[in-house]
Amino acid sequence: MTAIITGMALAAGLGTRMRPITDDKPKALVEVGGKALVDWALDRFAAAGVERSVVNIHHFADLMEAHLNARPGPPALTVSDERGEVLETGGGVVKALPQLGSDPFFVSNIDAVWVDRDERELDRLRAAWDPRRMDALLLLAPMDRTLGFDGPGDAFLDPDGALRFRGEAAAAPYAYAGVQILNPAILAGRQAVRFSMTEVWRELVTRKRIHGMVMQSFWMHVGDPAALAEAEARLKA
């Protein structure tokens, strides 16, 4: 099994869909189940043995820095400052590459929430990572085990685990669950400008270098106030 000890939490988003809750705080500091969304991601990293994590910040950056500085325990945290311009998922990772290093690392959205079942999902993802065949490995949620996800699904899986996006199909069985393992070499030569990670993924599809792993846990996409309320109710059940 590949040792993956570095992660990145994508926490620079504006959180517009979460308004009015995000009128005075970043989305990453919205609480669900008594815990800030960013801490759900960082606690998962710590449980999976991640030793250090980068967190990118933009919206209410000072509040984010104060929260991260006060956070106890692992992983050790560094900030990738996007105060000048939010760079989206792709550009944000490229900007942070000097802090992330040259080995594969986890990348996590902060609006992905779940309670692990018998096994930790990040441990399962790490065990499935095969650098001989993959440059990206995405955690996927079956559409019938999701909450707060609007849409017809994101992806299909081939028998060998290679991932294909929905494209023109009416529906797909899996949603991207907000966590991936990424080989940083595929970002070599890219500039830290605003772009989505989906651009990189679509290039990898043509070479069958992007794969998926289906999660066992029930996945909650906490992207707006309605999903937040549903997630709170489920966590209390």
C-alpha positions in Angstrom: 0.0 0.0 0.0 1.3 3.5 -0.9 1.9 5.7 2.1 0.0 8.9 1.6 0.7 11.4 4.4 -0.3 14.7 2.8 -3.6 16.2 2.0 -5.3 19.3 0.8 -8.7 20.7 2.0 -10.3 23.0 -0.6 -11.8 25.7 1.6 -11.6 28.9 -0.5 -15.1 28.8 -2.0 -17.5 31.7 -1.6 -20.3 29.5 -0.3 -23.0 31.5 -2.2 -25.5 28.6 -2.2 -25.2 28.5 1.6 -26.4 32.0 2.1 -27.6 33.6 4.3 -25.6 31.4 6.7 -22.4 32.5 4.9 -23.1 36.2 5.1 -20.8 36.5 8.1 -18.5 33.4 7.8 -16.9 31.2 5.2 -18.7 28.0 4.2 -15.8 26.0 5.6 -16.8 27.2 9.1 -20.5 26.3 8.8 -21.2 23.6 11.5 -22.9 20.3 10.9 -23.2 17.8 13.7 -21.4 20.3 16.0 -18.3 20.4 13.8 -17.1 22.9 11.2 -17.2 21.5 7.7 -13.4 22.0 7.3 -12.9 20.0 10.5 -14.8 17.1 9.0 -12.2 17.0 6.2 -9.2 17.5 8.5 -10.4 14.9 11.1 -10.8 12.4 8.3 -7.2 13.1 7.2 -5.9 12.7 10.7 -7.7 9.4 11.2 -6.2 8.1 7.9 -2.7 8.9 9.1 -2.2 12.2 7.1 0.6 14.1 8.8 0.3 17.5 7.1 -2.4 19.3 5.2 -2.7 22.4 3.1 -5.9 24.4 3.4 -6.6 27.1 0.8 -8.4 30.2 2.0 -10.1 33.2 0.4 -13.6 34.1 1.7 -13.4 35.5 5.3 -9.7 34.5 5.2 -8.9 36.0 8.6 -11.6 34.0 10.3 -10.3 30.9 8.6 -6.7 31.5 9.7 -7.8 32.0 13.3 -9.8 28.8 13.3 -7.0 26.8 11.8 -4.4 28.3 14.2 -6.6 27.2 17.1 -7.2 23.7 15.9 -5.4 21.1 18.1 -3.8 17.9 17.0 -2.9 16.5 13.6 -2.5 17.0 10.8 0.0 19.9 10.8 -1.5 22.7 8.8 -0.3 25.2 6.3 -2.3 27.8 4.5 -2.4 28.5 0.7 -3.5 32.1 0.6 -5.9 33.0 -2.2 -7.1 36.3 -0.8 -6.2 38.0 -4.1 -8.3 35.7 -6.3 -10.1 32.4 -5.7 -8.6 29.9 -8.1 -11.3 27.1 -8.1 -10.4 23.5 -7.6 -7.7 23.1 -10.2 -5.9 26.4 -9.8 -6.0 26.1 -6.1 -4.2 22.8 -6.1 -1.6 24.1 -8.6 -0.9 27.1 -6.4 -0.4 24.8 -3.4 1.9 22.3 -5.2 5.1 23.7 -3.6 3.6 23.0 -0.2 2.2 19.6 -1.2 5.3 18.0 -2.6 5.9 15.5 -5.4 4.2 12.4 -3.8 0.5 11.5 -4.3 -1.8 13.3 -1.9 -5.5 13.4 -0.9 -7.6 16.3 -2.0 -10.9 16.9 -0.2 -13.8 19.2 -0.7 -15.1 20.6 2.6 -18.8 20.1 1.9 -18.5 16.2 1.8 -19.7 14.7 5.1 -20.2 11.1 6.1 -19.7 8.7 9.0 -17.4 5.8 8.2 -18.9 2.4 8.5 -16.7 -0.7 9.2 -13.7 0.7 7.4 -12.5 4.3 6.9 -13.2 5.4 3.4 -9.8 7.1 3.1 -8.1 3.9 4.1 -10.0 2.0 1.4 -9.2 4.7 -1.1 -5.5 4.5 -0.3 -5.6 0.7 -0.5 -7.1 1.0 -4.0 -4.5 3.4 -5.3 -2.3 2.0 -8.0 0.2 4.5 -9.4 1.0 2.1 -12.3 -2.6 2.5 -13.6 -3.8 5.8 -12.1 -3.1 9.4 -11.9 -6.3 10.2 -10.1 -8.6 8.0 -8.0 -12.0 9.5 -7.1 -14.2 8.4 -4.3 -17.7 7.8 -5.6 -21.1 7.7 -3.9 -23.9 5.5 -5.3 -26.8 7.9 -6.3 -29.2 6.0 -4.1 -27.0 6.6 -1.0 -26.7 10.4 -1.1 -28.2 13.4 0.4 -28.1 17.0 -0.9 -26.8 16.1 -4.3 -28.7 17.7 -7.2 -28.3 16.2 -10.6 -28.4 13.0 -12.6 -25.0 11.6 -11.4 -21.5 12.2 -12.6 -19.8 9.0 -13.6 -19.8 5.4 -14.8 -17.2 2.8 -13.9 -15.8 0.2 -16.3 -15.2 -3.3 -15.0 -11.5 -2.5 -14.4 -12.4 0.6 -12.3 -11.6 3.1 -15.0 -13.9 6.1 -14.8 -16.1 7.7 -17.5 -18.1 10.8 -17.1 -21.8 10.9 -17.8 -21.5 13.0 -21.0 -24.7 13.0 -23.0 -26.2 10.1 -21.0 -29.5 10.9 -19.1 -28.2 9.6 -15.8 -25.2 8.0 -14.2 -25.0 5.7 -11.2 -22.3 7.5 -9.2 -21.7 11.0 -7.8 -18.2 12.3 -7.1 -18.0 12.2 -3.3 -15.6 15.1 -3.0 -12.3 13.2 -2.2 -9.6 12.0 -4.5 -6.0 10.9 -4.6 -3.9 12.8 -7.1 -0.5 12.3 -8.7 0.9 15.9 -8.7 3.0 15.1 -11.8 -0.1 15.5 -14.0 -0.2 19.2 -13.1 3.3 19.9 -14.2 3.5 23.0 -16.3 0.1 24.3 -15.4 -0.2 27.8 -14.1 -1.9 28.8 -10.9 -4.8 30.5 -12.7 -8.5 29.9 -12.2 -9.7 26.6 -13.6 -11.6 23.5 -12.5 -10.1 20.1 -11.7 -12.6 18.6 -14.1 -10.4 19.9 -17.0 -7.6 17.6 -15.7 -9.9 14.7 -15.2 -11.3 14.8 -18.7 -7.8 14.7 -20.1 -7.1 11.6 -18.0 -10.2 9.8 -19.2 -8.8 9.7 -22.7 -5.8 7.8 -21.3 -7.8 5.7 -18.8 -5.6 7.1 -16.1 -8.6 8.2 -13.9 -10.3 5.6 -11.8 -13.1 5.5 -9.2 -13.8 3.6 -6.0 -17.3 3.2 -4.6 -17.8 4.2 -1.0 -19.6 2.1 1.5 -20.9 4.9 3.7 -23.9 7.2 3.2 -22.7 10.4 1.6 -24.0 13.9 2.4 -23.3 16.9 0.2 -23.8 19.8 2.5 -24.0 22.6 -0.1 -27.0 24.7 0.9 -29.2 25.4 4.0 -31.7 22.6 3.1 -29.0 20.0 2.8 -27.5 21.3 6.0 -30.8 20.7 7.8 -31.2 17.3 6.3 -27.6 16.3 7.3 -28.2 17.5 10.9 -31.3 15.4 11.1 -29.6 12.3 9.8 -26.6 12.7 12.1 -29.0 13.0 15.1 -31.0 9.9 14.1 
